Amino acid sequence: MYTQPNSRAVSKGPCPSCRKVGRDQRGDNLVTYDDGHTYCFSCGYYENDTQVNKDPVVVPIRKVHMSEVFSAIKDRNISERIASKFNVSVVKGKDGTISKHEYPYYSKDGKHVIGKKVRQVCSKTFYSEGDLKSATLFGQQLWRDGGKYVTVVEGELDALAVSEMFDGKWPVVSLKTGAAGAVKDIKENLEWLESFENVIICFDNDDPGNKATQDVLPLFSHGKAKAVSLPLKDACDMLKNGRVKDFVSAWWEAKPYRPVDVLSFSDERVWDAFVKRGTEEIIPLPEAYGALNAMMNGGIAAGEITVIGALTSVGKTTMVNNLLYDMVKQGSKKIGAVFLEADVGEIAEKIISLECGENISVVPQEKRDNSLYREYYDNFKANDNVYLLEHLGMSDVDELFSKMRWMVKGMDCDVLIIDPLHAAVRSDENGTVDEFMDRCLKLAKETGVAIIIISHMRKPNVKDPHDVNEYDMKGSGSINQIAFNTILLSRDKMADDDYTRNSTLVQLVKCRRTGRTGQAGWLYYEDFSGRMVAGSPPELKAVENENF
């Protein structure tokens, strides 16, 4: 907060804080004072020799003198009557023109001027004297506690302008330190502001002002604060350009505070969201996945996160390779594949195997026919719909998300597959997993991409390998909570007979769109082809074999 007393502005220059976020294009936001400190009235950046953005050193307060010369501020269309009402005095040069404005700040009891801000007209710079830190809001001493309305603006000239437009009748005050100190200034005087029935926030119509508005509105009790939306930058500009009627209209139309993510049911956006629901593009799952598509109204929707969970060595990666292959062949979808436990060569081997119908991984190296495999490789790559992340041990989550965003925005991928979640996060701590899932959700909602996340599960039930549920996800409850769809896979990998050992039960335990859950069918892994095809319950298959 800027409270350095007894200093004068000597120059202006670029503000490093504003420049970082693309503001201060003219390079004059940062004011340098004759005692060496600098201050930006736009963002609040402060330097005092070796101290940066720290509270300034307290200096004993000297008695504050006002010039007691009152005058109209003609370049702002502010009358002498309003200026003198706020005890705003001026200093004139030898030629009789106004060189300075003096804005008084009063003690808590409203009786004593304990500080002032001085505006140098030519340079448009400010300095202060006295104790602004202990003072009330500018103009607060003029009004009794309580009443129908009070208007809060950013600066002293804005307060004079609003009072001018309301003929000096209704309470108006300004912040002491502009948008950067809005929350602190409001909190210090919240009890007085709360004594009014309505608090009208009329900050500048720019990025700092709009942010400050959103920051201070929640400080007030329910229904009390309202925000004005101005067509010009601020109240001063409205008065200066003769748009008093427009200002009054905007003031009366001030909108009551409501968090941006809270809608009235009567808001037309609610109806629009209802009409849109169900129109999202649906991406079918492979036909082999039994009843999943029927249970999920056609498959997974754009903008959804689908989590597929399974125990170790159940066949998650095999299933994912089959999923990728079938989505490309059946649905012509562009897939971004983030396989963090497989290199590009291994992925290529699995996809070529599916294309040619031969499980290449079990073929001895000397018996492989790469010229034949090349034909199948060329045939599949003709789809040009798969993009692989060559992760090379990537461990930085920010870098990973940058690559994923590029796959979606740069390569127009419809689906992102992340296998597995725990290789991406590198930690089972709840907070780490929560943050990753939250970022995935934001990416899905922002871009409309469907994200499929493969998740490990905790220690299995040794008696029943199919006794799994969504609460067995390894790491955090947010995995299932954030997911729109949760699919669980389970397999009795130690069963005596071959069919049971290679059969995977598919269960849908969560589908936010339809609410349907339950067993969705069985997948059977063909060892000779590497494909997962529609299967039958092992117990029924055993009966069929006996009858045969």
C-alpha positions as CSV (number, residue, x, y, z in Angstrom):
1,M,0.0,0.0,0.0
2,Y,1.3,3.4,-0.9
3,T,1.6,5.6,2.2
4,Q,5.0,7.3,1.9
5,P,4.6,10.8,3.3
6,N,6.3,14.1,2.4
7,S,7.6,13.1,-1.0
8,R,7.3,14.6,-4.4
9,A,7.0,12.9,-7.8
10,V,10.0,13.7,-10.1
11,S,9.5,11.4,-13.0
12,K,7.6,8.6,-14.6
13,G,8.7,5.4,-16.3
14,P,7.7,1.8,-17.2
15,C,6.3,-0.4,-14.4
16,P,8.0,-3.9,-14.5
17,S,5.0,-5.5,-12.9
18,C,2.5,-4.1,-15.4
19,R,4.9,-5.0,-18.3
20,K,4.9,-8.6,-17.2
21,V,1.2,-8.9,-18.0
22,G,1.2,-6.8,-21.1
23,R,0.1,-3.5,-19.7
24,D,1.7,-0.1,-19.5
25,Q,2.3,0.2,-23.2
26,R,3.2,3.9,-22.9
27,G,5.8,3.2,-20.3
28,D,4.7,5.8,-17.7
29,N,2.8,3.8,-15.0
30,L,5.7,3.9,-12.4
31,V,6.1,7.1,-10.6
32,T,9.6,7.9,-9.0
33,Y,9.7,10.3,-6.0
34,D,12.4,12.6,-4.7
35,D,13.1,10.4,-1.7
36,G,14.0,7.4,-4.0
37,H,10.9,5.3,-3.7
38,T,8.6,4.4,-6.7
39,Y,5.0,3.4,-6.9
40,C,2.6,2.2,-9.6
41,F,-1.0,3.5,-9.1
42,S,-2.3,1.0,-11.6
43,C,-1.1,-2.3,-10.0
44,G,0.4,-1.3,-6.7
45,Y,4.0,-2.2,-7.4
46,Y,6.3,-0.5,-4.9
47,E,10.0,-0.1,-4.4
48,N,11.9,1.6,-1.6
49,D,15.6,1.4,-2.3
50,T,16.4,-2.3,-1.5
51,Q,12.9,-3.1,-0.4
52,V,10.4,-4.2,-3.1
53,N,6.7,-4.4,-2.4
54,K,7.2,-4.1,1.3
55,D,5.6,-1.8,3.8
56,P,7.3,1.6,3.7
57,V,9.2,2.9,6.7
58,V,6.9,4.8,9.1
59,V,7.9,8.5,9.1
60,P,6.6,10.9,11.8
61,I,3.5,12.8,10.6
62,R,3.9,16.5,10.2
63,K,0.9,18.8,10.4
64,V,-1.0,18.9,7.2
65,H,-1.7,22.3,5.6
66,M,-4.3,22.9,2.9
67,S,-4.1,25.9,0.7
68,E,-7.8,26.7,1.4
69,V,-8.1,28.2,-2.1
70,F,-11.2,26.8,-3.8
71,S,-11.9,26.8,-7.5
72,A,-13.8,25.0,-10.2
73,I,-11.8,22.3,-11.9
74,K,-12.9,23.3,-15.4
75,D,-11.1,20.6,-17.4
76,R,-13.1,18.0,-15.6
77,N,-16.4,20.0,-15.5
78,I,-16.4,20.1,-11.7
79,S,-17.9,23.2,-10.1
80,E,-16.4,25.2,-7.3
81,R,-19.4,24.3,-5.2
82,I,-18.7,20.5,-5.4
83,A,-14.9,21.0,-5.0
84,S,-15.4,23.1,-1.8
85,K,-18.0,20.7,-0.5
86,F,-15.2,18.0,-0.4
87,N,-12.8,20.6,0.9
88,V,-10.6,20.1,-2.2
89,S,-8.3,23.1,-2.5
90,V,-6.0,24.2,-5.3
91,V,-2.7,25.8,-5.7
92,K,-2.3,28.3,-8.5
93,G,0.8,29.4,-10.3
94,K,1.9,33.0,-11.0
95,D,-0.2,33.0,-14.2
96,G,-3.3,32.2,-12.2
97,T,-3.7,28.7,-13.6
98,I,-4.2,25.7,-11.3
99,S,-0.9,23.8,-10.8
100,K,-2.1,21.4,-8.0
101,H,-5.2,19.8,-6.5
102,E,-5.2,19.0,-2.8
103,Y,-7.4,16.2,-1.7
104,P,-7.9,16.0,2.1
105,Y,-8.2,12.8,4.1
106,Y,-9.8,12.9,7.5
107,S,-9.5,11.1,10.8
108,K,-11.9,8.4,11.9
109,D,-14.1,10.9,13.8
110,G,-14.3,13.1,10.6
111,K,-13.0,16.2,12.4
112,H,-9.4,16.5,11.4
113,V,-7.4,16.5,8.2
114,I,-4.6,14.1,8.9
115,G,-3.4,13.5,5.4
116,K,-3.7,14.7,1.8
117,K,-2.9,13.6,-1.7
118,V,-1.6,16.2,-4.1
119,R,-2.1,16.0,-7.8
120,Q,0.3,17.9,-10.0
121,V,-1.8,19.0,-13.0
122,C,0.9,19.2,-15.6
123,S,2.6,15.9,-14.9
124,K,-0.6,14.1,-13.7
125,T,1.4,12.7,-10.9
126,F,0.6,12.3,-7.2
127,Y,2.4,12.5,-3.9
128,S,1.0,12.4,-0.4
129,E,1.5,14.1,2.9
130,G,0.5,13.1,6.4
131,D,-1.1,9.9,7.6
132,L,-3.3,8.4,4.8
133,K,-3.0,5.0,6.5
134,S,-5.1,6.0,9.4
135,A,-7.6,8.1,7.4
136,T,-11.0,7.1,6.2
137,L,-12.1,6.9,2.6
138,F,-12.0,10.2,0.6
139,G,-15.2,12.1,1.3
140,Q,-16.4,9.8,4.1
141,Q,-16.5,12.7,6.6
142,L,-19.3,14.4,4.6
143,W,-21.9,11.8,5.2
144,R,-23.7,10.5,8.2
145,D,-23.7,6.8,9.0
146,G,-26.4,4.9,7.1
147,G,-28.7,5.8,4.4
148,K,-30.2,4.5,1.2
149,Y,-27.2,4.6,-1.1
150,V,-23.4,5.1,-1.1
151,T,-21.3,5.0,-4.2
152,V,-17.6,3.9,-4.1
153,V,-15.2,4.9,-6.9
154,E,-11.5,4.5,-7.5
155,G,-10.2,8.1,-7.3
156,E,-10.8,11.5,-5.8
157,L,-11.7,13.1,-9.2
158,D,-14.2,10.3,-9.9
159,A,-15.8,11.0,-6.5
160,L,-16.2,14.7,-7.4
161,A,-17.6,13.8,-10.8
162,V,-20.2,11.5,-9.4
163,S,-21.2,14.1,-6.8
164,E,-21.4,16.7,-9.6
165,M,-23.7,14.5,-11.6
166,F,-25.9,13.9,-8.6
167,D,-25.9,17.6,-7.6
168,G,-24.0,16.8,-4.4
169,K,-27.0,15.1,-2.8
170,W,-26.0,11.4,-2.5
171,P,-23.0,10.0,-0.6
172,V,-20.0,9.1,-2.7
173,V,-16.5,8.2,-1.5
174,S,-13.3,7.0,-3.2
175,L,-10.6,4.6,-2.4
176,K,-7.4,5.8,-0.9
177,T,-5.0,3.8,-3.1
178,G,-6.9,3.0,-6.2
179,A,-7.8,-0.5,-7.6
180,A,-4.6,-2.0,-6.2
181,G,-5.7,-1.3,-2.6
182,A,-9.4,-1.8,-3.1
183,V,-9.8,-4.8,-0.8
184,K,-7.8,-3.3,2.0
185,D,-9.5,0.1,1.8
186,I,-13.0,-1.6,1.8
187,K,-12.2,-3.9,4.7
188,E,-10.9,-1.0,6.8
189,N,-14.2,0.9,6.3
190,L,-16.6,-2.1,5.9
191,E,-18.6,-1.3,9.0
192,W,-19.4,2.2,7.8
193,L,-20.2,1.0,4.3
194,E,-22.4,-1.8,5.6
195,S,-24.5,0.8,7.4
196,F,-26.1,1.8,4.0
197,E,-28.8,-0.2,2.4
198,N,-27.1,-0.3,-1.0
199,V,-23.4,0.0,-1.8
200,I,-22.8,0.9,-5.5
201,I,-19.3,-0.1,-6.8
202,C,-18.3,2.2,-9.7
203,F,-14.7,1.4,-10.4
204,D,-12.8,2.1,-13.6
205,N,-13.9,0.1,-16.7
206,D,-10.4,-1.4,-17.3
207,D,-8.7,-4.6,-16.3
208,P,-7.5,-3.5,-12.8
209,G,-10.8,-1.9,-12.1
210,N,-12.9,-4.9,-13.2
211,K,-10.7,-7.2,-11.1
212,A,-11.0,-4.9,-8.1
213,T,-14.8,-4.9,-8.5
214,Q,-14.9,-8.7,-8.5
215,D,-12.6,-8.8,-5.5
216,V,-14.6,-6.4,-3.3
217,L,-18.1,-7.4,-4.1
218,P,-18.0,-10.6,-2.0
219,L,-16.9,-8.6,1.1
220,F,-20.4,-7.2,1.5
221,S,-23.5,-8.9,3.0
222,H,-25.9,-10.6,0.7
223,G,-27.8,-8.3,-1.7
224,K,-26.1,-5.1,-0.5
225,A,-23.4,-4.5,-3.2
226,K,-24.1,-3.7,-6.8
227,A,-21.7,-3.1,-9.7
228,V,-22.0,-0.3,-12.3
229,S,-21.0,-1.1,-15.9
230,L,-19.9,2.1,-17.6
231,P,-19.6,2.7,-21.4
232,L,-16.5,4.8,-20.9
233,K,-13.5,4.3,-18.6
234,D,-14.7,6.1,-15.5
235,A,-17.1,8.6,-13.9
236,C,-14.7,11.5,-14.8
237,D,-14.9,10.6,-18.5
238,M,-18.7,10.3,-18.3
239,L,-19.0,13.9,-16.9
240,K,-16.3,15.3,-19.1
241,N,-18.0,14.0,-22.3
242,G,-21.4,15.3,-21.2
243,R,-22.9,11.8,-20.7
244,V,-24.6,12.5,-17.4
245,K,-27.9,10.8,-18.4
246,D,-26.0,7.7,-19.5
247,F,-24.2,7.6,-16.2
248,V,-27.4,8.0,-14.2
249,S,-29.0,5.2,-16.2
250,A,-26.0,2.9,-15.7
251,W,-26.0,3.7,-12.0
252,W,-29.7,2.8,-11.6
253,E,-29.1,-0.4,-13.6
254,A,-26.2,-1.5,-11.4
255,K,-26.3,-5.3,-11.1
256,P,-26.4,-7.0,-7.7
257,Y,-23.4,-9.2,-6.9
258,R,-23.6,-12.7,-7.9
259,P,-20.7,-15.1,-8.3
260,V,-19.9,-15.6,-11.9
261,D,-20.6,-19.3,-11.6
262,V,-24.0,-19.0,-9.8
263,L,-27.0,-18.7,-12.2
264,S,-30.6,-18.0,-11.5
265,F,-32.8,-20.8,-13.0
266,S,-34.6,-18.1,-14.9
267,D,-31.3,-17.1,-16.7
268,E,-31.7,-17.9,-20.4
269,R,-28.3,-19.6,-20.3
270,V,-29.9,-22.4,-18.2
271,W,-32.3,-23.2,-21.0
272,D,-29.5,-22.9,-23.6
273,A,-27.5,-25.4,-21.6
274,F,-30.4,-27.8,-21.5
275,V,-31.0,-27.6,-25.3
276,K,-27.3,-28.2,-25.9
277,R,-27.2,-31.2,-23.6
278,G,-27.1,-34.4,-25.5
279,T,-25.9,-32.7,-28.7
280,E,-22.2,-33.2,-27.9
281,E,-20.4,-35.4,-30.4
282,I,-20.5,-39.1,-29.2
283,I,-17.4,-41.2,-29.8
284,P,-18.4,-44.9,-29.9
285,L,-16.4,-47.5,-28.1
286,P,-15.4,-50.6,-30.0
287,E,-18.2,-53.1,-30.7
288,A,-16.4,-55.8,-28.7
289,Y,-17.1,-53.8,-25.5
290,G,-20.4,-55.5,-25.1
291,A,-23.2,-53.3,-23.7
292,L,-21.0,-50.3,-22.9
293,N,-22.2,-48.2,-25.8
294,A,-25.9,-48.9,-25.1
295,M,-25.4,-48.1,-21.4
296,M,-23.6,-44.8,-22.2
297,N,-26.0,-43.6,-24.9
298,G,-23.6,-44.3,-27.7
299,G,-20.2,-44.0,-26.1
300,I,-18.1,-41.3,-24.6
301,A,-18.9,-37.7,-25.3
302,A,-16.7,-34.8,-26.3
303,G,-15.4,-32.9,-23.3
304,E,-15.8,-35.9,-20.9
305,I,-13.1,-37.7,-18.9
306,T,-13.4,-41.5,-18.9
307,V,-11.3,-43.4,-16.4
308,I,-10.5,-47.1,-17.0
309,G,-9.2,-48.8,-13.9
310,A,-7.7,-52.3,-13.5
311,L,-5.3,-54.2,-11.3
312,T,-1.7,-54.8,-12.3
313,S,-1.2,-57.2,-15.3
314,V,-4.9,-57.5,-16.0
315,G,-4.3,-56.2,-19.6
316,K,-4.9,-52.4,-19.4
317,T,-2.2,-51.6,-22.0
318,T,-3.4,-54.4,-24.3
319,M,-6.9,-53.0,-24.0
320,V,-5.8,-49.5,-24.7
321,N,-4.0,-50.5,-27.8
322,N,-7.1,-52.3,-29.0
323,L,-9.2,-49.2,-28.1
324,L,-6.9,-46.9,-30.1
325,Y,-6.9,-49.2,-33.1
326,D,-10.7,-49.7,-33.2
327,M,-11.4,-46.0,-32.7
328,V,-9.3,-45.1,-35.7
329,K,-10.5,-47.9,-37.9
330,Q,-14.2,-47.7,-37.0
331,G,-14.7,-44.0,-36.2
332,S,-11.9,-42.2,-38.1
333,K,-11.1,-40.2,-34.9
334,K,-7.8,-38.4,-34.4
335,I,-6.1,-39.8,-31.3
336,G,-3.4,-38.3,-29.2
337,A,-1.6,-41.2,-27.5
338,V,0.3,-40.4,-24.3
339,F,1.7,-43.9,-23.4
340,L,4.1,-43.2,-20.6
341,E,5.2,-46.8,-20.0
342,A,5.8,-47.8,-23.6
343,D,8.2,-46.5,-26.2
344,V,7.3,-45.7,-29.8
345,G,8.6,-49.0,-31.1
346,E,6.5,-51.1,-28.7
347,I,3.4,-49.1,-29.6
348,A,4.1,-49.6,-33.3
349,E,4.5,-53.4,-32.7
350,K,1.1,-53.6,-31.0
351,I,-0.7,-51.6,-33.7
352,I,0.9,-53.5,-36.6
353,S,-0.1,-56.7,-34.9
354,L,-3.7,-55.7,-34.7
355,E,-3.6,-54.6,-38.4
356,C,-2.2,-57.9,-39.6
357,G,-3.9,-60.1,-37.1
358,E,-0.7,-61.7,-35.9
359,N,0.8,-61.1,-32.4
360,I,4.3,-60.1,-33.5
361,S,5.6,-60.0,-29.9
362,V,5.5,-63.8,-29.8
363,V,7.1,-64.3,-33.2
364,P,10.9,-65.0,-32.9
365,Q,13.0,-62.3,-34.4
366,E,14.5,-64.5,-37.1
367,K,11.0,-65.5,-38.3
368,R,9.6,-62.0,-38.7
369,D,8.9,-60.7,-42.2
370,N,9.4,-57.0,-41.9
371,S,8.7,-56.4,-45.6
372,L,5.2,-57.8,-45.0
373,Y,4.8,-55.9,-41.7
374,R,5.8,-52.7,-43.6
375,E,2.8,-53.1,-45.9
376,Y,0.5,-53.3,-42.8
377,Y,2.3,-50.3,-41.3
378,D,1.8,-48.3,-44.4
379,N,-1.9,-49.4,-44.6
380,F,-2.6,-48.2,-41.1
381,K,-0.6,-45.0,-41.2
382,A,-2.6,-44.0,-44.3
383,N,-5.3,-43.0,-41.8
384,D,-2.9,-40.4,-40.5
385,N,-5.0,-40.1,-37.3
386,V,-2.6,-41.1,-34.5
387,Y,-0.1,-38.9,-32.8
388,L,2.3,-40.5,-30.3
389,L,4.1,-38.6,-27.5
390,E,7.7,-39.6,-27.5
391,H,8.0,-38.8,-23.8
392,L,11.7,-39.8,-23.3
393,G,11.3,-40.0,-19.6
394,M,9.3,-36.7,-19.3
395,S,8.6,-36.0,-15.7
396,D,7.5,-32.4,-15.7
397,V,3.7,-32.1,-15.5
398,D,3.6,-28.6,-17.0
399,E,5.6,-29.8,-19.9
400,L,3.3,-32.8,-20.3
401,F,0.2,-30.6,-20.4
402,S,1.8,-28.3,-22.9
403,K,2.3,-31.3,-25.2
404,M,-1.2,-32.5,-24.6
405,R,-2.7,-29.1,-25.4
406,W,-0.7,-29.0,-28.6
407,M,-2.1,-32.4,-29.6
408,V,-5.6,-31.0,-29.2
409,K,-5.2,-27.4,-30.4
410,G,-2.4,-27.9,-32.9
411,M,-3.3,-31.4,-34.4
412,D,-7.0,-31.4,-33.8
413,C,-7.1,-34.6,-31.8
414,D,-10.6,-35.7,-30.8
415,V,-9.4,-38.1,-28.1
416,L,-6.5,-38.1,-25.7
417,I,-5.4,-41.4,-24.1
418,I,-3.2,-41.2,-21.0
419,D,-1.7,-44.5,-19.9
420,P,-1.2,-44.7,-17.0
421,L,-2.2,-41.8,-14.7
422,H,0.4,-42.7,-12.1
423,A,3.3,-42.4,-14.6
424,A,2.2,-38.9,-15.4
425,V,1.8,-37.8,-11.8
426,R,4.8,-39.6,-10.2
427,S,3.2,-39.4,-6.8
428,D,0.2,-41.0,-5.0
429,E,-0.3,-38.0,-2.7
430,N,-3.9,-36.9,-2.9
431,G,-3.1,-33.3,-3.6
432,T,-0.9,-34.2,-6.6
433,V,-3.4,-36.5,-8.1
434,D,-6.2,-34.0,-7.4
435,E,-4.4,-31.2,-9.2
436,F,-3.7,-33.4,-12.2
437,M,-7.3,-34.6,-12.5
438,D,-8.5,-31.0,-12.2
439,R,-6.2,-29.8,-15.0
440,C,-7.5,-32.7,-17.2
441,L,-11.1,-31.6,-16.5
442,K,-10.3,-28.0,-17.4
443,L,-8.5,-29.1,-20.6
444,A,-11.5,-31.3,-21.6
445,K,-14.0,-28.5,-20.9
446,E,-11.9,-25.8,-22.6
447,T,-11.2,-27.7,-25.8
448,G,-14.0,-30.4,-26.0
449,V,-11.5,-33.2,-26.3
450,A,-12.5,-36.6,-24.8
451,I,-9.8,-37.8,-22.4
452,I,-9.4,-41.4,-21.5
453,I,-7.2,-42.0,-18.4
454,I,-5.9,-45.4,-17.4
455,S,-5.6,-45.9,-13.6
456,H,-3.9,-48.5,-11.5
457,M,-5.9,-50.0,-8.6
458,R,-4.9,-51.1,-5.1
459,K,-4.2,-54.7,-3.9
460,P,-6.6,-57.2,-5.2
461,N,-9.0,-59.5,-3.4
462,V,-7.2,-62.8,-3.6
463,K,-10.4,-64.8,-3.3
464,D,-12.4,-63.1,-6.0
465,P,-10.4,-61.3,-8.7
466,H,-13.6,-59.6,-9.9
467,D,-14.3,-58.0,-6.5
468,V,-13.2,-54.5,-7.6
469,N,-14.9,-51.1,-7.2
470,E,-14.3,-47.5,-8.0
471,Y,-13.0,-46.8,-4.5
472,D,-10.0,-49.1,-5.2
473,M,-8.4,-46.5,-7.5
474,K,-4.9,-45.9,-6.4
475,G,-4.0,-42.4,-5.2
476,S,-7.1,-40.2,-4.6
477,G,-10.9,-40.3,-4.6
478,S,-10.8,-37.4,-7.1
479,I,-10.0,-39.9,-9.9
480,N,-13.5,-41.3,-9.8
481,Q,-15.1,-38.0,-8.6
482,I,-13.9,-36.0,-11.5
483,A,-14.5,-38.8,-14.1
484,F,-17.7,-38.6,-16.1
485,N,-17.4,-42.3,-16.8
486,T,-15.6,-45.0,-14.8
487,I,-15.0,-48.4,-16.4
488,L,-13.4,-51.2,-14.4
489,L,-11.6,-54.3,-15.9
490,S,-10.9,-57.5,-14.0
491,R,-9.4,-60.8,-14.9
492,D,-8.7,-64.1,-13.1
493,K,-5.2,-64.3,-14.5
494,M,-4.3,-67.4,-12.4
495,A,-7.3,-69.5,-13.5
496,D,-6.6,-73.1,-14.6
497,D,-8.4,-73.0,-17.9
498,D,-7.2,-70.9,-20.8
499,Y,-10.5,-69.2,-21.6
500,T,-11.1,-68.0,-18.1
501,R,-7.5,-66.8,-17.8
502,N,-7.8,-64.6,-20.9
503,S,-11.3,-63.3,-20.2
504,T,-11.8,-59.8,-18.9
505,L,-15.0,-58.6,-17.2
506,V,-16.0,-55.1,-18.1
507,Q,-18.1,-53.1,-15.6
508,L,-19.5,-49.6,-15.9
509,V,-19.6,-48.2,-12.3
510,K,-20.3,-44.6,-13.2
511,C,-21.9,-42.8,-16.1
512,R,-22.8,-39.2,-15.3
513,R,-24.9,-38.7,-18.5
514,T,-27.1,-41.8,-18.2
515,G,-26.8,-42.9,-14.6
516,R,-26.6,-46.6,-15.8
517,T,-24.2,-49.0,-14.1
518,G,-23.5,-52.7,-14.0
519,Q,-21.8,-55.4,-15.9
520,A,-21.3,-54.5,-19.6
521,G,-19.9,-57.8,-20.9
522,W,-16.7,-59.8,-21.4
523,L,-13.6,-59.3,-23.6
524,Y,-11.5,-62.3,-24.7
525,Y,-7.8,-61.9,-25.5
526,E,-6.7,-63.8,-28.6
527,D,-3.0,-64.6,-27.9
528,F,-2.3,-65.5,-31.6
529,S,-3.6,-62.1,-32.9
530,G,-3.2,-59.7,-29.9
531,R,-6.8,-58.7,-30.3
532,M,-9.5,-58.4,-27.7
533,V,-12.8,-59.6,-29.0
534,A,-16.3,-59.9,-27.6
535,G,-16.3,-62.8,-25.2
536,S,-18.7,-64.8,-23.1
537,P,-18.9,-65.4,-19.3
538,P,-16.3,-68.1,-18.6
539,E,-18.9,-70.2,-16.7
540,L,-21.2,-70.2,-19.8
541,K,-18.3,-71.0,-22.1
542,A,-17.5,-74.0,-19.9
543,V,-21.0,-75.3,-20.2
544,E,-20.9,-74.8,-24.0
545,N,-17.7,-76.8,-24.2
546,E,-19.2,-79.7,-22.1
547,N,-22.3,-79.9,-24.3
548,F,-20.2,-79.8,-27.4
